[in-house]
Amino acid sequence: MNILVTIIQVLLETLSIYLFVLFVRVLLSWFPNLDWGNPVLSTVSSITDPYLNAFRGLIPPMGGLDLSALLAFFAIYAMQWALNQAMYFALSAGQPFYS
């Protein structure tokens, strides 16, 4: 059971880091004059764009705004919620339930 909890904790931490990188990517997209050839920006873009592209086909841009990032954030939050629930159940397995 401890290995399962550890795996879930690693996944949660990985999702938190990815969420931060995704947030940075979305903020950087507001600056059109950035040089995306820069190695740091290129790396951020190459890490996040495949994930964002999966949602760009679902929500078309409205008024020049790309709202697909909202759905991408929501999907990560939903994964984090599900993993937290799984960790709760893994930690409480074998514990008596009292009403």
KEVEX-749393 format. One record per atom (N, C-alpha, C): atom name; x, z, y; residue number from 0. Coordinates in nm, 2 decimals, always signed. Layout:
REM residues N
PT site      X      Z      Y pos
PT   CA      X      Z      Y NUM
...
END
This chain:
REM residues 99
PT site      X      Z      Y pos
PT    N  +0.08  +0.00  -0.12   0
PT   CA  +0.00  +0.00  +0.00   0
PT    C  +0.09  +0.00  +0.13   0
PT    N  +0.20  +0.07  +0.12   1
PT   CA  +0.29  +0.07  +0.24   1
PT    C  +0.34  -0.07  +0.27   1
PT    N  +0.37  -0.15  +0.17   2
PT   CA  +0.42  -0.29  +0.20   2
PT    C  +0.31  -0.37  +0.27   2
PT    N  +0.18  -0.35  +0.23   3
PT   CA  +0.07  -0.43  +0.29   3
PT    C  +0.06  -0.39  +0.44   3
PT    N  +0.07  -0.26  +0.47   4
PT   CA  +0.06  -0.21  +0.60   4
PT    C  +0.18  -0.26  +0.69   4
PT    N  +0.30  -0.26  +0.63   5
PT   CA  +0.41  -0.31  +0.70   5
PT    C  +0.40  -0.46  +0.73   5
PT    N  +0.35  -0.54  +0.64   6
PT   CA  +0.33  -0.68  +0.66   6
PT    C  +0.23  -0.70  +0.77   6
PT    N  +0.12  -0.63  +0.77   7
PT   CA  +0.02  -0.64  +0.87   7
PT    C  +0.08  -0.60  +1.01   7
PT    N  +0.16  -0.50  +1.01   8
PT   CA  +0.22  -0.46  +1.14   8
PT    C  +0.31  -0.57  +1.19   8
PT    N  +0.39  -0.63  +1.10   9
PT   CA  +0.48  -0.74  +1.15   9
PT    C  +0.40  -0.86  +1.20   9
PT    N  +0.29  -0.89  +1.13  10
PT   CA  +0.20  -1.00  +1.18  10
PT    C  +0.14  -0.97  +1.31  10
PT    N  +0.10  -0.84  +1.33  11
PT   CA  +0.04  -0.80  +1.46  11
PT    C  +0.14  -0.81  +1.57  11
PT    N  +0.26  -0.77  +1.54  12
PT   CA  +0.37  -0.77  +1.65  12
PT    C  +0.41  -0.92  +1.68  12
PT    N  +0.41  -1.00  +1.57  13
PT   CA  +0.44  -1.14  +1.59  13
PT    C  +0.33  -1.21  +1.68  13
PT    N  +0.21  -1.18  +1.65  14
PT   CA  +0.10  -1.23  +1.73  14
PT    C  +0.10  -1.18  +1.88  14
PT    N  +0.14  -1.06  +1.90  15
PT   CA  +0.16  -1.01  +2.03  15
PT    C  +0.27  -1.08  +2.11  15
PT    N  +0.38  -1.11  +2.04  16
PT   CA  +0.49  -1.18  +2.11  16
PT    C  +0.44  -1.32  +2.14  16
PT    N  +0.37  -1.39  +2.04  17
PT   CA  +0.33  -1.52  +2.06  17
PT    C  +0.22  -1.53  +2.18  17
PT    N  +0.14  -1.43  +2.18  18
PT   CA  +0.04  -1.42  +2.29  18
PT    C  +0.11  -1.41  +2.43  18
PT    N  +0.22  -1.34  +2.44  19
PT   CA  +0.29  -1.33  +2.56  19
PT    C  +0.35  -1.47  +2.60  19
PT    N  +0.42  -1.53  +2.50  20
PT   CA  +0.48  -1.66  +2.52  20
PT    C  +0.37  -1.76  +2.56  20
PT    N  +0.26  -1.76  +2.50  21
PT   CA  +0.14  -1.85  +2.53  21
PT    C  +0.10  -1.82  +2.68  21
PT    N  +0.09  -1.69  +2.71  22
PT   CA  +0.05  -1.66  +2.85  22
PT    C  +0.15  -1.72  +2.95  22
PT    N  +0.28  -1.70  +2.92  23
PT   CA  +0.38  -1.76  +3.01  23
PT    C  +0.36  -1.91  +3.02  23
PT    N  +0.34  -1.97  +2.91  24
PT   CA  +0.32  -2.12  +2.91  24
PT    C  +0.20  -2.16  +2.99  24
PT    N  +0.09  -2.09  +2.98  25
PT   CA  -0.03  -2.12  +3.07  25
PT    C  +0.00  -2.10  +3.21  25
PT    N  +0.07  -1.99  +3.25  26
PT   CA  +0.11  -1.97  +3.39  26
PT    C  +0.20  -2.08  +3.44  26
PT    N  +0.30  -2.12  +3.36  27
PT   CA  +0.39  -2.22  +3.40  27
PT    C  +0.32  -2.36  +3.42  27
PT    N  +0.21  -2.38  +3.35  28
PT   CA  +0.14  -2.51  +3.36  28
PT    C  +0.08  -2.52  +3.50  28
PT    N  +0.07  -2.42  +3.58  29
PT   CA  +0.02  -2.42  +3.71  29
PT    C  +0.12  -2.48  +3.81  29
PT    N  +0.24  -2.49  +3.77  30
PT   CA  +0.35  -2.54  +3.86  30
PT    C  +0.39  -2.68  +3.81  30
PT    N  +0.33  -2.79  +3.87  31
PT   CA  +0.35  -2.92  +3.82  31
PT    C  +0.49  -2.98  +3.85  31
PT    N  +0.57  -2.92  +3.93  32
PT   CA  +0.70  -2.97  +3.96  32
PT    C  +0.81  -2.91  +3.88  32
PT    N  +0.78  -2.83  +3.78  33
PT   CA  +0.88  -2.77  +3.69  33
PT    C  +0.94  -2.88  +3.61  33
PT    N  +1.07  -2.86  +3.58  34
PT   CA  +1.15  -2.96  +3.50  34
PT    C  +1.14  -2.91  +3.35  34
PT    N  +1.05  -2.98  +3.28  35
PT   CA  +1.02  -2.94  +3.14  35
PT    C  +1.14  -2.99  +3.05  35
PT    N  +1.24  -3.05  +3.11  36
PT   CA  +1.36  -3.08  +3.03  36
PT    C  +1.45  -2.97  +3.02  36
PT    N  +1.43  -2.86  +3.10  37
PT   CA  +1.51  -2.74  +3.10  37
PT    C  +1.50  -2.68  +2.95  37
PT    N  +1.61  -2.64  +2.89  38
PT   CA  +1.60  -2.59  +2.75  38
PT    C  +1.51  -2.48  +2.73  38
PT    N  +1.50  -2.38  +2.83  39
PT   CA  +1.41  -2.27  +2.81  39
PT    C  +1.26  -2.32  +2.82  39
PT    N  +1.23  -2.40  +2.92  40
PT   CA  +1.09  -2.45  +2.93  40
PT    C  +1.06  -2.54  +2.81  40
PT    N  +1.15  -2.62  +2.77  41
PT   CA  +1.13  -2.71  +2.66  41
PT    C  +1.10  -2.63  +2.53  41
PT    N  +1.17  -2.52  +2.51  42
PT   CA  +1.15  -2.43  +2.40  42
PT    C  +1.01  -2.37  +2.40  42
PT    N  +0.98  -2.32  +2.52  43
PT   CA  +0.84  -2.25  +2.53  43
PT    C  +0.74  -2.36  +2.50  43
PT    N  +0.75  -2.48  +2.56  44
PT   CA  +0.66  -2.58  +2.54  44
PT    C  +0.65  -2.63  +2.39  44
PT    N  +0.76  -2.64  +2.32  45
PT   CA  +0.76  -2.68  +2.18  45
PT    C  +0.70  -2.57  +2.09  45
PT    N  +0.71  -2.45  +2.13  46
PT   CA  +0.65  -2.34  +2.05  46
PT    C  +0.50  -2.33  +2.07  46
PT    N  +0.45  -2.36  +2.19  47
PT   CA  +0.31  -2.33  +2.22  47
PT    C  +0.22  -2.46  +2.22  47
PT    N  +0.28  -2.57  +2.25  48
PT   CA  +0.20  -2.69  +2.26  48
PT    C  +0.12  -2.74  +2.13  48
PT    N  +0.19  -2.73  +2.02  49
PT   CA  +0.11  -2.76  +1.89  49
PT    C  -0.01  -2.67  +1.88  49
PT    N  +0.00  -2.55  +1.90  50
PT   CA  -0.12  -2.46  +1.89  50
PT    C  -0.22  -2.49  +2.00  50
PT    N  -0.18  -2.51  +2.12  51
PT   CA  -0.28  -2.55  +2.23  51
PT    C  -0.34  -2.68  +2.20  51
PT    N  -0.27  -2.78  +2.14  52
PT   CA  -0.32  -2.91  +2.12  52
PT    C  -0.44  -2.90  +2.02  52
PT    N  -0.43  -2.81  +1.93  53
PT   CA  -0.54  -2.79  +1.83  53
PT    C  -0.67  -2.76  +1.90  53
PT    N  -0.67  -2.70  +2.01  54
PT   CA  -0.79  -2.66  +2.09  54
PT    C  -0.83  -2.76  +2.20  54
PT    N  -0.73  -2.84  +2.24  55
PT   CA  -0.76  -2.94  +2.35  55
PT    C  -0.87  -3.04  +2.31  55
PT    N  -0.88  -3.07  +2.18  56
PT   CA  -0.98  -3.16  +2.13  56
PT    C  -1.12  -3.10  +2.12  56
PT    N  -1.12  -2.97  +2.12  57
PT   CA  -1.25  -2.90  +2.11  57
PT    C  -1.32  -2.88  +2.24  57
PT    N  -1.24  -2.85  +2.35  58
PT   CA  -1.30  -2.83  +2.48  58
PT    C  -1.24  -2.93  +2.58  58
PT    N  -1.32  -3.03  +2.62  59
PT   CA  -1.26  -3.12  +2.72  59
PT    C  -1.24  -3.06  +2.85  59
PT    N  -1.14  -3.11  +2.93  60
PT   CA  -1.11  -3.05  +3.06  60
PT    C  -1.24  -3.07  +3.15  60
PT    N  -1.26  -2.96  +3.23  61
PT   CA  -1.38  -2.96  +3.32  61
PT    C  -1.33  -2.95  +3.46  61
PT    N  -1.35  -3.05  +3.54  62
PT   CA  -1.31  -3.04  +3.68  62
PT    C  -1.16  -3.04  +3.70  62
PT    N  -1.08  -3.10  +3.60  63
PT   CA  -0.94  -3.09  +3.61  63
PT    C  -0.88  -2.97  +3.55  63
PT    N  -0.96  -2.87  +3.50  64
PT   CA  -0.91  -2.75  +3.44  64
PT    C  -0.91  -2.76  +3.29  64
PT    N  -0.80  -2.73  +3.23  65
PT   CA  -0.80  -2.73  +3.08  65
PT    C  -0.84  -2.59  +3.03  65
PT    N  -0.96  -2.58  +2.98  66
PT   CA  -1.01  -2.45  +2.94  66
PT    C  -0.98  -2.42  +2.79  66
PT    N  -0.91  -2.51  +2.73  67
PT   CA  -0.88  -2.49  +2.59  67
PT    C  -0.80  -2.37  +2.56  67
PT    N  -0.72  -2.33  +2.66  68
PT   CA  -0.63  -2.21  +2.65  68
PT    C  -0.72  -2.08  +2.63  68
PT    N  -0.83  -2.08  +2.69  69
PT   CA  -0.92  -1.96  +2.67  69
PT    C  -0.96  -1.95  +2.52  69
PT    N  -0.99  -2.06  +2.46  70
PT   CA  -1.03  -2.06  +2.32  70
PT    C  -0.91  -2.02  +2.23  70
PT    N  -0.79  -2.07  +2.27  71
PT   CA  -0.67  -2.03  +2.20  71
PT    C  -0.64  -1.88  +2.21  71
PT    N  -0.66  -1.82  +2.33  72
PT   CA  -0.64  -1.68  +2.34  72
PT    C  -0.74  -1.60  +2.26  72
PT    N  -0.86  -1.65  +2.26  73
PT   CA  -0.97  -1.58  +2.18  73
PT    C  -0.94  -1.59  +2.03  73
PT    N  -0.89  -1.70  +1.99  74
PT   CA  -0.85  -1.71  +1.84  74
PT    C  -0.75  -1.61  +1.80  74
PT    N  -0.65  -1.59  +1.89  75
PT   CA  -0.54  -1.49  +1.86  75
PT    C  -0.60  -1.35  +1.86  75
PT    N  -0.68  -1.32  +1.96  76
PT   CA  -0.74  -1.19  +1.97  76
PT    C  -0.83  -1.16  +1.84  76
PT    N  -0.90  -1.26  +1.80  77
PT   CA  -0.98  -1.25  +1.67  77
PT    C  -0.89  -1.22  +1.55  77
PT    N  -0.78  -1.29  +1.54  78
PT   CA  -0.68  -1.27  +1.43  78
PT    C  -0.63  -1.12  +1.44  78
PT    N  -0.59  -1.08  +1.56  79
PT   CA  -0.54  -0.94  +1.58  79
PT    C  -0.65  -0.84  +1.54  79
PT    N  -0.77  -0.86  +1.58  80
PT   CA  -0.88  -0.77  +1.54  80
PT    C  -0.90  -0.77  +1.39  80
PT    N  -0.90  -0.88  +1.32  81
PT   CA  -0.91  -0.89  +1.18  81
PT    C  -0.80  -0.82  +1.11  81
PT    N  -0.67  -0.83  +1.16  82
PT   CA  -0.56  -0.77  +1.10  82
PT    C  -0.57  -0.62  +1.12  82
PT    N  -0.61  -0.57  +1.24  83
PT   CA  -0.63  -0.43  +1.26  83
PT    C  -0.73  -0.37  +1.17  83
PT    N  -0.84  -0.44  +1.14  84
PT   CA  -0.94  -0.40  +1.05  84
PT    C  -0.88  -0.39  +0.91  84
PT    N  -0.80  -0.49  +0.87  85
PT   CA  -0.74  -0.49  +0.74  85
PT    C  -0.64  -0.37  +0.72  85
PT    N  -0.57  -0.34  +0.83  86
PT   CA  -0.48  -0.23  +0.82  86
PT    C  -0.55  -0.10  +0.81  86
PT    N  -0.66  -0.09  +0.89  87
PT   CA  -0.75  +0.04  +0.88  87
PT    C  -0.79  +0.06  +0.74  87
PT    N  -0.84  -0.05  +0.67  88
PT   CA  -0.89  -0.03  +0.54  88
PT    C  -0.78  -0.01  +0.44  88
PT    N  -0.66  -0.07  +0.46  89
PT   CA  -0.55  -0.04  +0.37  89
PT    C  -0.50  +0.10  +0.38  89
PT    N  -0.51  +0.16  +0.51  90
PT   CA  -0.46  +0.29  +0.52  90
PT    C  -0.57  +0.39  +0.47  90
PT    N  -0.69  +0.36  +0.47  91
PT   CA  -0.80  +0.45  +0.43  91
PT    C  -0.83  +0.43  +0.28  91
PT    N  -0.77  +0.34  +0.21  92
PT   CA  -0.80  +0.31  +0.07  92
PT    C  -0.76  +0.44  -0.01  92
PT    N  -0.85  +0.48  -0.09  93
PT   CA  -0.83  +0.60  -0.17  93
PT    C  -0.87  +0.73  -0.10  93
PT    N  -0.91  +0.72  +0.02  94
PT   CA  -0.95  +0.84  +0.09  94
PT    C  -1.10  +0.86  +0.07  94
PT    N  -1.14  +0.98  +0.05  95
PT   CA  -1.29  +1.00  +0.02  95
PT    C  -1.37  +0.98  +0.15  95
PT    N  -1.48  +0.92  +0.13  96
PT   CA  -1.57  +0.89  +0.25  96
PT    C  -1.68  +1.00  +0.26  96
PT    N  -1.68  +1.07  +0.37  97
PT   CA  -1.78  +1.18  +0.39  97
PT    C  -1.87  +1.13  +0.50  97
PT    N  -2.00  +1.15  +0.47  98
PT   CA  -2.09  +1.12  +0.58  98
PT    C  -2.13  +1.24  +0.66  98
END
